[in-house]
Amino acid sequence: MKSALDFLRQKSVLHAPPGKPFILKSGAESMTYIDVRLTALSSDGLHAVAEALYERLAGMKINANLVAGVALGGCPLATGVSLMSGLDALYVRPEAKDHGTGKLVEGAFHPGDRVVLLEDVITSGGSTLKAIAALRSAGLTVAGVIAVLDREQGGAGPIQQECPFTALFTLKELLA
């Protein structure tokens, strides 16, 4: 079976046409866009990425009882790792919905539960920091963050100031 890195290289690396860079969520421009969802929404790709995330989680020796994914890209990651680990999953919305329960954090949990946040791509770290704050506001302890990819554009530093952070791959590794 292919590795997570193989699947990401095959399915998730997109190159912009000359003179038409992608605009990243951070607002930065890039000629390369990494869409981890294209891997995570394929059965074999999700299996490989979830297995790699689970192995990294186990290696961190973090005593967590939940995994969480930031909507939208982190949701299949949290589900995949949940299936492999037996840990229940949570989803973190970018903003509270204006109907139903109006929750930012979806799933079953108790105040004080320990959660590992799973992210697809880290660029500036802004959405991850927002998700950490939402999880903490819900009464959860964020035990760490694991990303599939760190673009190495400054996002890791602010996250590491909040909790342990690691990424499976860097952009340099992915494009090598």
C-alpha positions as CSV (number, residue, x, y, z in Angstrom):
1,M,0.0,0.0,0.0
2,K,1.2,3.5,-0.7
3,S,2.4,5.8,2.1
4,A,0.6,8.9,3.2
5,L,3.3,10.9,1.6
6,D,2.8,9.1,-1.7
7,F,-0.9,9.8,-1.7
8,L,-0.4,13.4,-0.8
9,R,2.1,13.8,-3.7
10,Q,-0.3,12.1,-6.1
11,K,-3.6,13.7,-5.1
12,S,-3.1,16.8,-3.1
13,V,-0.4,18.9,-4.8
14,L,-1.9,21.5,-7.1
15,H,0.2,23.9,-9.2
16,A,-1.2,27.3,-10.3
17,P,-0.9,28.4,-13.9
18,P,1.8,31.0,-14.6
19,G,0.9,34.4,-13.3
20,K,-2.2,33.2,-11.4
21,P,-1.2,32.2,-7.9
22,F,-3.5,30.6,-5.4
23,I,-4.6,32.8,-2.5
24,L,-4.2,30.9,0.8
25,K,-6.5,31.2,3.7
26,S,-3.8,33.4,5.4
27,G,-4.0,35.8,2.5
28,A,-0.6,34.9,1.2
29,E,-0.1,33.9,-2.5
30,S,1.4,30.6,-3.6
31,M,2.0,28.9,-6.9
32,T,1.5,25.6,-5.0
33,Y,-1.7,24.7,-3.2
34,I,-1.9,21.6,-1.0
35,D,-5.4,20.3,-0.8
36,V,-5.2,17.5,1.8
37,R,-8.9,17.0,1.4
38,L,-8.3,15.4,-2.0
39,T,-6.3,12.7,-0.2
40,A,-8.5,12.5,2.9
41,L,-11.7,12.1,1.0
42,S,-10.4,9.0,-0.9
43,S,-10.7,5.7,1.0
44,D,-7.1,4.5,0.5
45,G,-5.7,8.0,1.0
46,L,-7.6,8.6,4.2
47,H,-6.5,5.2,5.5
48,A,-2.8,6.0,4.9
49,V,-3.1,9.5,6.4
50,A,-5.1,8.4,9.4
51,E,-2.7,5.6,10.1
52,A,0.3,8.1,10.0
53,L,-1.6,10.5,12.3
54,Y,-2.4,7.7,14.7
55,E,1.2,6.5,14.8
56,R,2.4,10.1,15.5
57,L,-0.3,10.5,18.2
58,A,0.8,7.2,19.9
59,G,4.4,8.3,19.7
60,M,3.7,11.6,21.4
61,K,2.5,9.7,24.5
62,I,-0.2,12.3,25.1
63,N,-2.9,11.0,27.5
64,A,-5.9,12.2,25.4
65,N,-9.3,10.7,25.3
66,L,-10.6,12.6,22.2
67,V,-9.4,13.7,18.8
68,A,-10.8,16.8,17.1
69,G,-10.8,18.1,13.5
70,V,-11.3,21.7,12.4
71,A,-14.1,21.9,9.8
72,L,-13.8,21.2,7.0
73,G,-10.4,19.7,6.2
74,G,-9.8,18.2,9.7
75,C,-13.1,16.4,9.9
76,P,-12.2,13.3,7.9
77,L,-8.9,13.2,9.7
78,A,-10.5,13.1,13.1
79,T,-13.0,10.5,11.9
80,G,-10.2,8.3,10.4
81,V,-8.0,8.5,13.6
82,S,-11.1,7.8,15.7
83,L,-11.7,4.6,13.8
84,M,-8.1,3.5,14.3
85,S,-7.6,4.6,17.8
86,G,-10.9,4.0,19.5
87,L,-11.0,7.6,20.7
88,D,-14.2,9.5,20.0
89,A,-14.0,12.5,17.6
90,L,-15.1,16.1,17.8
91,Y,-15.5,18.7,15.1
92,V,-14.7,22.3,15.6
93,R,-16.8,24.8,13.5
94,P,-15.2,28.0,12.3
95,E,-18.2,29.8,13.8
96,A,-21.2,28.8,15.9
97,K,-24.2,27.9,13.9
98,D,-27.2,30.2,14.2
99,H,-29.7,27.3,14.6
100,G,-30.1,24.2,16.6
101,T,-27.7,24.1,19.6
102,G,-25.5,26.9,18.3
103,K,-22.4,24.9,19.2
104,L,-18.8,25.6,18.1
105,V,-17.7,22.1,19.2
106,E,-19.7,19.2,18.0
107,G,-19.6,15.8,19.6
108,A,-19.9,14.2,23.0
109,F,-17.4,15.3,25.7
110,H,-17.1,16.3,29.3
111,P,-15.3,19.4,30.8
112,G,-11.7,18.4,31.5
113,D,-11.5,15.9,28.7
114,R,-8.1,15.9,26.9
115,V,-8.2,16.4,23.2
116,V,-5.7,16.3,20.3
117,L,-6.5,18.6,17.5
118,L,-5.9,17.3,14.0
119,E,-5.3,19.8,11.1
120,D,-4.7,19.4,7.4
121,V,-2.4,22.3,6.6
122,I,-0.7,24.9,8.8
123,T,0.3,28.2,7.2
124,S,-0.2,31.1,9.6
125,G,-1.7,29.0,12.4
126,G,-4.7,31.4,12.7
127,S,-7.5,28.8,12.3
128,T,-5.7,26.4,14.6
129,L,-5.4,29.0,17.3
130,K,-9.1,29.8,16.9
131,A,-9.9,26.1,17.2
132,I,-7.7,25.7,20.3
133,A,-9.6,28.7,21.9
134,A,-13.0,27.1,21.0
135,L,-12.0,23.8,22.5
136,R,-10.8,25.5,25.7
137,S,-13.9,27.6,25.9
138,A,-15.9,24.4,25.8
139,G,-14.0,23.2,28.9
140,L,-11.6,20.8,27.1
141,T,-7.8,20.6,27.6
142,V,-5.9,20.7,24.4
143,A,-3.1,18.2,24.8
144,G,-1.5,18.8,21.4
145,V,-1.9,19.5,17.7
146,I,-0.9,17.3,14.9
147,A,-1.0,18.6,11.3
148,V,-0.6,16.6,8.1
149,L,1.4,19.4,6.6
150,D,3.4,22.4,7.9
151,R,4.0,24.9,5.1
152,E,6.7,26.4,7.3
153,Q,5.4,29.9,7.0
154,G,5.4,30.8,10.7
155,G,2.3,29.0,11.9
156,A,4.0,26.4,14.0
157,G,5.5,29.0,16.5
158,P,2.3,30.5,17.8
159,I,0.7,27.0,18.1
160,Q,3.7,25.7,20.0
161,Q,3.2,28.5,22.5
162,E,-0.2,27.1,23.3
163,C,0.5,23.3,23.3
164,P,2.7,20.6,21.8
165,F,2.7,20.7,18.0
166,T,4.0,18.3,15.3
167,A,3.4,17.8,11.6
168,L,3.7,14.7,9.6
169,F,5.4,16.5,6.7
170,T,6.8,19.9,5.7
171,L,6.1,21.5,2.3
172,K,9.8,21.0,1.5
173,E,9.5,17.2,2.2
174,L,6.3,16.9,0.2
175,L,7.7,18.7,-2.8
176,A,11.1,16.9,-2.7
